[in-house]
Amino acid sequence: MNNKNKIINDPIYGFITIKDPLIYELINHPYFQRLRRISQLGLTYLVYPGAYHTRFHHAIGAMHLMGRAIYTLRQKGHEITAEEEQGVKIAILLHDVGHGPFSHALEHTLIPGVSHEALSLKIMEVLNTAHQGALTLAIDIFTNNYPKSFLHQLISSQLDMDRLDYLRRDSFYSGVTEGSVNSERLLTMLNVKDDQLVVDAKGIYSVEKFLVARRLMYWQVYMHKTVLSAEFMLVNILKRAKYLANEGIELPGTIALRHFLNADYSWNEFEENPAVLEKFVLLDDYDVMSAIKDWTNHSDIILSELSKRVTDRNLLKIRLQATPFAPEVSARIGEAIKSQYGFSHGEEQYMYIEAKVKNHAYNNKKGHINLLYKDGHISDISQAADQMTIKALSEPVERHFICFPRELKDLL
C-alpha cells in the first residue's frame, strides 16, 4: 500500500479512512471479501426490504468505532500504544470472519457444534501464519489473553464496538428507528478504571437508551415473528437436504455446499485438516439460495415445498405466546400436516416447528456496564439508573412459538 490513505464511504459514519497497510491487506483478503456475500441479518429482508446489508459493512463500521474509542481513551490519559491500536482494530475487524451463510440463521446447521467465534479465531490464526505473526497481538486481545483487559472488552462486553455498530446499522437499514443509538455520545463517555471499561456517570441516560434500543431491536427485528418463521424454515430446508444427501440422493448445488451436505465435520477436523477450513471459506449466502432455487423442483416433496415457500415468501404461519403450547395442539397440527401431504411418521416435523426464543437486553451475569463517578467510585448501571427501567431490561423475556402451514390455521 502506498502512502495515500484508502477511504470507504459508509452510509452511517461517512468517510472511513484506512491508514494501516496491514489492515488494508486484510480487508482485501478473500476471506474478508467473502463477508460481502454474508447477510448481516439472515432473511430479515423478507420483512424489512432494506435490510440487505452484509457482515462486510458491519465489520468495517465496528473497526471505525474502535478507532473513535481509542481516540477518546487516549484523550482521557490512558496509554494505548500504536501496536495495541493496530491489534484491537484487527481483532474487531475479523471478529465475524467465521460466520457461515446467513449469519446466525444457519449457525450449527451446516456445521453442527462449531461456532462462528471458533471459526473466526481459526481464520485469524491462518492469516497470522501467512503474515509471519503480525496478528499475534490481535489474537491475544481477541481471546482475552492480553494484560489490558479493557481492550478485549472493547470487542466483547455488554457495551462493545460490535453492539454499538450493529444496533445503529441494523436500525438504519431496517428502518426501525426505535433501535437507533447515539454511538458518538456513548463513545465520548467511555473511560477505563482499574483496567475495566467503564462509562462516565454523566452518560447514564445514553446507556439506558442503548439498552432500551437493544430490547426493541430484538423484538422488532432480530426476533420478529415472520423472521423467526423464515429462518427456522431455512434451517429445516438444510436439515432435509443433509438427510437426503446422507441417504445417497443426488442434490443440485455448488461444490462447496454439496461438500458440507455430505459430511459432518467436528471441530477436531477443522483443527487438524486445513483443507476443511479452505472448503468452509468458499461458502456464502449465494451457495444456499442458488441451491434452494433448484430444490423447488426436486422430487422430494418436503424439500421442494419448503424451498418454494421461502423463494415465494409463502412462509409458515407463526403463533407466539408466553407459555408452552399444549401437547394436544402439537399432535392435532402434526396429524393434519401428515394427512395433507401424505407424510410418514416424523416427516411432519419439517413443516411444523415448535421452539422458544429469549430476549435478555442486559445480563449482568455475563459482565457489567459500570458507571464511573467523579469521586472515583464505580457502580453497575442496574444500581445507578432508574430501577424500574433496568429491572425490566435485566429480566429475560421468553416467548414460545409454533410454525405451521397457514391453511391449517383453523385447527388452533
Secondary structure, 3 states (H helix, E strand, C coil): CCCCCEEEEECCCEEEEECCHHHHHHHHCHHHHHHHHCECCCCHHHCCCCCCCEHHHHHHHHHHHHHHHHHHHHHCCCCCCHHHHHHHHHHHHCCCCCCCCCHHHHCCCCCCCCCHHHHHHHHHHHHHHHCCCCCHHHHHHHCCCCCCHHHHHHHCCCCCHHHHHHHHHHHHHHCCHHHCCCHHHHHHCEEEECCEEEEEHHHHHHHHHHHHHHHHHHHHHHCCHHHHHHHHHHHHHHHHHHHHHHCCCCCCCCHHHHHHHCCCCCHHHHHHCHHHHHHHCCCCHHHHHHHHHHHCCCCCHHHHHHHHHHHCCCCCEEEEECCCCCHHHHHHHHHHHHHHHCCCCCHHHHCCEEEEEEECCCCHHHCCCEEECCCCCEEEHHHHCCHHHHHHHHCCEEEEEEEECHHHHHHC
